[in-house]
């Protein structure tokens, strides 16, 4: 390996390097930068010629495959490039391997180690957040950025999702200016959805969405969990090891039994994958729906670091049409989009600046699915459960304050708050 580098003496090692390797199939030359909030210079900044290879994160678990998703042709990856560059430059790093996610959680690079409440290493590729560096394959010309600090603070990777300079994704203009449907249109869609759900009160999710407008969200959440399950909290804090049921239990118990709710939220934070995502049970592949719902429970119990990580997972899953799929790489649907919006709102990410590759955002996507009867369709071609789908979409169209300040919601409901108060809001939009 040949390295041409320039080093500066700062609180850590700063260098610009060109790393030259062989170029077998799947190799790539990428622009890599490794930066930390508060550091006077990048830890590493330069061009890296990397190839598919196994990686040892120095956590004692040994060498692991780091060449892309299971079943894909091996190719260079973001973490592979990081490993090549840092080892060549003599900069130590450590990653904790997660066998269920099949990727590393970057714990430290140089002297910068992950620490609560909000200091973590995060990754962007071409300005878009990525939930896993070994799963994220790269090609020639890609820009790979590892950043240490608050996930969405100004100056983080490439720029933040709600920064005016943030790239809008592949195929877009690259200008993440405020976008989305006109406020009048959004208010009309939300008002019609509310009226539709009032005719669907037998749907449990509809009761929860409507309770946020002036009712008892805790009681509505309790119905979704079920009385018997709500009385069977395990010693680990979970409710039957079911992530969705445990998240809903936090909503149901937050005010009446805060200690039980705190234990449940602690369990959710404990099983959260390095990517920030959660699956419906521990060890199961993380999905957008479960992660969005869990972020709500985590936010209610003040676990902001976990909420930020959940939002990072969700943000990385956004599809080109502006919506969100149940699983990263899948097709968007209204339910996943609504639940994803919960995580984004609670992390303080402006929805009008959260754009897919088409330059459209989640608000555009949901409005495009609005039907004449007031329902919101599951997808452009399907609407099998209109009550359930519309309710979860409406949750995503609820402001951050509406999701967290239930007392204010009850007071507003007593004076018949107008429909447009749940119109996608002004949560940093």
N, C-alpha and C positions, 0 to 999 in steps of 0.2 A: 504494500500500500504506500502510495506517495502522497505526502501532505505538504501543501504550501500554505503557511499560516502566518498571521500577524497577531500577536498577543498583547494585551494591555493589562497592567496590574491594577485591579479594582478589588471590590470586596469578594469577587469570585473571578474565575478565568473568563476572559473575553477573547474571542478569536474569530478571524475570518479565514475560512479554509476551503480548499478544493480537494475533494477526496476522489481518487481515480481508482476504479476497480475494473474487472473484466465486464463484458457486456453480453451475458448469455440471454436466452429467451426469458422474457419477463422483466429484464433489467430496465431501469429508468434513471434519468438525470433530473433531479428535482432541486428547487431552491428551498433550503431549509433555514429557518430562523428559530432560535430558542431564546426567549426573553422572560424577564421577571419584573413585576411591578416594583419600582423603587431602585432597580439595579442601574448603575450608570452607563452600562453598555450591554449589548446582547451577550449571552453566554456563548452562543455560536451563531454564525451567519455566513452562509456560503452555498456553493453548489456541491451536491453529493451525487455520485454515481453509485447506485445501489442495486442489488440483485436479490431475488427471493432467497431467504435463509432462515434457519431456526434462530431463536433469540433466548438468551439467558438473562432474566431480569435481576439476578443476584439476590433473590428472595429465599434461596434454599430449595426451591421446587424443581430446579434443573432447567433443561433446554426445552423450548416449546415451539411448535409450528407458528410461523408469523408471516404467512404468504397469502392471506386473503380468507374469505369465508369458506367453510367446509364445502367440498364438492366443486369449487372453482379451480380454474387453471392457476398454478402458482405464479405469483407476480410480486414485484416490489411493493412494499407497504410503507406507510408513514412511520411506524415504529421501527421497521427495518432500517430505514434511512437514518433515524435518530440514533440507533444502535451503532451503525457504521461510523457516523460522524463523531459521536462522543468518544467512542473507543479509540478512534484514530487521533483525536485531539487530546486524549488523556483526561477527559472530564468524567467523573463517576456518575452513574445514575442507577436507580433502583425502581423496579416495577413489581407489584404483587400480582401473581397470576390468579385469575378466576376461572376454574375449570368449567363452570356452567356457561359463562359468557364467552370463554375461549379467547380471552384477551388479557392484557395487563392493565392494571390501574397504576399509572405513573405516580410513584410515591415521592421520589426526590430526584433532582438533577443538580449536581454541584451542591451548594449549601442550602438550596431551597427545597424544603420538605413540606408535604401537605399538612395542614393544620386547621382544626376547627376555629372559628365557625365558617370561614369562607375563603380559605387559602388552599387552592388546589391547582394541579396542572390540568390544562384543557388543551384541546387540539382543534385546529381548523385546517382544511385543505381547500385551497382556492377561495378563502374567505368564508367558507361554510363549516359550521361545527360538525365534528365527527365524533361518534360515541365510542369508537374503538380503533386504535392505531394499527393493530395486527390484522384486523378485518378490513381496514381501509386501504385498498390497492391504489397505487399511484402510477402515473405515466409521465413520459418526458414533458418537461415544462411546468409540471404542477408546483404550486407554492404551498409548502408545508410549514405550519407555525405552531410550536408548542409554547404556551404562555402560562406563567405562574401568577396567580392573584385571583380576585373576585371574578367569577365567570363572565359577568356582563358589565364590568366597570369600564369607563372610558379608557382606551388605550390597550384593551385586550385584543386577542388574536385577529389580525387583519383589520378588524374593527368589530364592534358589537352588533348584534341583530337589530338593535334599535338606534344605531348610530346613523346619521345622515350619509356617511361615507361607506356604509356596509355594502358589499357586493350583493346583488339581488339573486345571484345564482346563475348557473349555466343557461345560456340562451336568452338572458335578459339584457337590459341596457346597462346594468351594473350600477345604476343610480337608485338607491333605496330611499327615494323621496316618499313622502306620505302618500299612501294610496288607499284604495278601498271604495266601497259603495258610498253614494251620497248619504248624508245623515238622514234626510227625509225618507229615502228608500229603506234604509236600515230600520228606522223607527216603524215604518209600515210593516215590514217583514216580522219584526219582533212582536208588535201588537197583534198581528194576525195569528202568530204562533201561540201567544198567550190565550187568545180567545179559543183557538182550536183545542188547547190542552184543557181548558175549563170544561170542555165537552168530553174529555177523556179521563175523568177523575178516577176511574177504576184502574188506570195504569199507575203503578206505584212510583215510577220515575217521574210521572207528570205531577204527582202530589209533592215530590221533593222540589222540583223546579218552581212550582207555583208557591210553595211555602216560603221561598226566599223573597217573595214579593209581599209578604205579610201573612205570616202563619207560624207554624212550629216546625222548622226544618229538622230538629232533633227527632221529633215524633215520626216524621216522614221517613227519615233515615232508618229509624228503628223498625219500621214496617218492612223495609227492604232487607234488613238483616234477618228478621224473624225473632220472635220473643224467646224461643227455646235456645237458639244459638247465642243470643245476646246475654244469656245467663250462664254461658259455658266458656268463659275466658280461661285459657290455658295458663300454666305456670310460666310459659315463655312470653305471655302478654298477648298472644294471637288468639283468634277465634277460629279454632279448627285448622290452623295453618293456612287459611284461605285469605289471600291478600286483599281482595275486593271486600269481603265480608269484614275484615279487620279495619279497613279504611272507613267503611260505612259505620262501623261500631264507634269509631272515634267521633264521627259526626253526631251519633246518637247519644253518646255519653259525655261529651266534652263539658257540658255545664252541670249535669246531674251527678256524674261520677268522674270527676277530673283525674283522680289517681288511676282509675282503670283506663281512661282515655290516654293518659300519659304513658302507661305501660304498653298499650297497643301501638302508639306512635313510635315508641322506642324500638319495638320489634320490627316495624316497617323500616326504620332507618338502618337497623342491623342487617337486614336481608337485602338491602338495596345493592344492585350490582355496581361494579366500578364505572360502568357507563352512565350510571344515574337512573337506569331503568329498573322496572319491577315486572315480574311475571305473575300469573295468578296464584302460583305457589312458589316457595323457595326452590331455586335451581332450575325453574322452567324459563324458557326464553322470554326476555322482557318484551312487553308490548306497550303500545301507546295508550290504549284505553286504561289499563291497570295503573300505569305510571301517572297519568293525569289525575285519576281519582285519588290515588295514594298521596299525591302532592297536596291535595286539598286537606287531607287529614294531617299531614305533616305540618302544613302552614298553621292550622288551627292550634297546634301544640307548640308553635314557635321554633320549629326545626328548619330554620332558613337555609342552612348549608345543604341539607338534603333536598329542599325544594329547588334550589339553584341547580343541583346536579340532575334532578328529574327534568327540569326545563331544558337542560343541555341535551339530554337524550331525546326528548320530544322534538326540539328544534332541529336536530340532525335528521329526523325522519321525515321532514316536510317534503311533499311531492311537488313536482313542477307546476301543477294546477293550483297551488296555494293551499290545498287541503292536506289532511294527514291520513295515512293508512293505519290499519290496526297493527301491522308489522312493518318495520322499515323496508322499503323497496316494493311494497304492495300498492294497491289502488286506493285512492282516497275515498272516504265515506263520511257522512255527516256526524255519526256518533263518535268516531275516533277524533274528528276535527273538533267537536265540541269539548270533549274531555281533554284534548291537547291544549286547547285554549285556556283551560283552567290553570294548568301548570305555567303557561306563558304569562298569564295575568298575575299570578301569585309571585312570580319571579320579577315582576315589574317590567316585562318586555312589551313594548308597544306593538299591538297587533297590526296597525296600519304600516309598520315598517318591517314586518315579518313576511317577506315575499318569497314565493317559489320561483322556479326558473322562468315561468311565463310572465313574471312581474305582477302576478296576482297574489293576494293573501288569503288567510282563512275566512275573513269577513266576506270577501268576494265569493269564495267557494260556497259558503252557506247560503248567501243570498241567491246564488244561481240555482239552488235546489228548492227554493220556496215554491209551493203549489197554491192554486187558487183557493183551496179550502183552509188555508192557513198552515198546513203541515209543512214540514221540511223533509224532503225525500232522503232516503239512505244514500243514493247515488243517482247519477243522471238516468240510469236504466232500471232502477229497482227501488221499491218502497214497501217492503214486506211487513214492517211493524211501525206504522206512522206515529203512534203515540209515544212509544219508547224512543224512537229516533228523534222526534221533535223535542222531547223533554231533554235529552242529553245535549242536543244542539243548543237549546236555550240556556243550559247551565254554562256553556262556553260564552254565551252572549250576556252573561251577568257580570257586572263590574267587580273589581277586586273587593271593594267595600261591601258589596252585596253578598259576596261569598264568605266574608269573615265577620262582618258586624251584623249579627242577626237581630240584636236589639233594635238597631236603627231600621232594619227591614220591617220588623213588627210595627214600629211606630209609624213608618211610612205607609204600611199597608192599612193602618187604621184610618188614614185619610185618603185612601184609594189612590195611591201613587200611580201616576200615568204610565202607560206602557213604555214610553220612550226612555224611561229611566233605566231600562235594561237593554239598551240598544247597541251594546258593544262598547259603550262608555268612552271615557277619556283617560283610561289607565295608561298614561304616557303615550297615547296615540297621537 
